[in-house]
């Protein structure tokens, strides 16, 4: 997740003689900003590299681990069968059927069987913003299922988005004034259009926003795989269809499925999963960090 500019700032800030230890996964999505810093360091042959083989996020022999390793090796993974598994693939062909299955999993099946809170512990990840299974459509459908309108539940529209009391929201911009950062997820706990404020609870903190600051917040019932980087969730539900073909890359799907701690449910088309497994990345970035490191050595 570290781009070239941030890495340069870190290195410049290090005192002479200091050691720098980087921990990451070069098989995941590259940083949003320029460069592929970790990949260049690993492949340079100059920097000492240790590869960790013990999995701590899930149990060592879990279906999630197996699926992640098989996908990363370029194979269409074999998912669990039977109710006691941890990684499942539910085949559906039509977008409407995929959406119906996602809603049933999040709102009913997972909470009932696994006792997980659908708002706090189940996260829907999707490759894209647009389309019938993108974040926009999924957030609308999931809001109606998990936080429907009702008496005593005020709502308002701002910056083209609907905000309803009880909504799950994500901060999408760093706000150093209140120590809330891009990717933080909270719950809308108070909304007063007359007072011009809303309050969002992030863990044990409540942050107040003016209505003009609501552009910093987006619905988070469903988020993109890119936004999930650096996070983990007890359960992940992911729609995967060929309509996402422009984004069906191995590192994107690998990033998404490795966000799951206890339960992974992929819903969609076998063809889409095969496309992702056979597409190694989102295209090589044209940088010279690796060559410059080798030259300096």
C-alpha positions, 0 to 999 in steps of 0.5 A: 500500500506504500507508494513511491512518494510516501516511501521516499518521505519515510526514508528521508525521515530515518536517522543515519544508521537506522534499520527499516523493517517492512512487512507486506504481501507483494501478491496483493494489489499495488498502492493507489499511488505511483510505483510498486515499492514492495514488489521492487524491493523483493525482486531487486535481489539487494534487500534481504527478504524473509517469506512468512509461511505461517498463517495467523489470520485464519486457522492454518488448514482453513478453506480460506487459506487453501483457496487463497494459495490455489488462486495465487498459484493461478488455479481456479480454487476448490471451495469447501463443501458441507456446512462446516467449511469456511470458504464457499462458492455459490454459483449464480449466473444472472445479476439479479440472482447474484444480488438475491443470494448476497442479500440472503447471506448478509441479512439472514443466513450468516447471522442465523448460522454463525451468529455474526452481526450483519453490520459490524461483522459481515462485509460485502466486497465487490470489484467495481463501483458501477453496474448492477453488482457495484458498490452503488447498487449494492449499498442501496439494496443492502441499506433497504435490507439491513437499515430500512426506513421507519418512524424515528429514523431521519434521513437526508440527501447530500452530495448525491448520497442518502444518509439514514440514521443507523447507516454503515459509513466509511470515511474516504478522506484523511481528517487529521483534525479529528484523527479519522482516516481514509477507510475507517468504518462507523455507524451513523448514530445521530442526524439533525438537519435543523442543527446541520450536524450528523454524528458517526460512531467509530469504535468507542468514539463519536465524531460530529460532522457538519452537513458540508463535511458529509462528502467525506463519508460514503455508504459502507454496506458494500465497498470495493476490493481496493478500499478493503486493503489493510482491513480484515473482517470476520466474514466476507461476501463477494459477488463475482461475475464476468461483467466485472471482467475489466477488474477480474485480476488475480491480485484483486480477488486474492486481496479480497478473499484474504480479508476474511478471518472466519468465513468467505462466501463468493457468489457468482459465475465459475467463468468469472473466477477462472478469468481472475485466476488466469490473469496475474495482475492489473498490468505492469507498472513502468518504474525503475526502482528495482534497477536503481536499487541494483545499480546502487548495490 
